[in-house]
């Protein structure tokens, strides 16, 4: 279903820009893309996994003090992180 040439044009070629809005460059949802979690083969543990990841990351942020490295100049961080 993800290799339909009527929908994707050239489905065998890797072109991630087909999922970006040309005017803004932001991801746009395409209803023809359903790679996972659909039909009979949907993962029954998907919700449990998402909830566990949320709880794990929340616990990390509560217990740890996460800061930027002071030895790295700010202009180098702006190239990597959208601050």
Secondary structure, 3 states (H helix, E strand, C coil): CCCCHHHHCCCCCCCHHHHECCCCCCECCCCCCCCCCCHHHCCCCHHHHHHHHHHHHHHHHHHCCCCCCCCCCHHHHHHHCCC
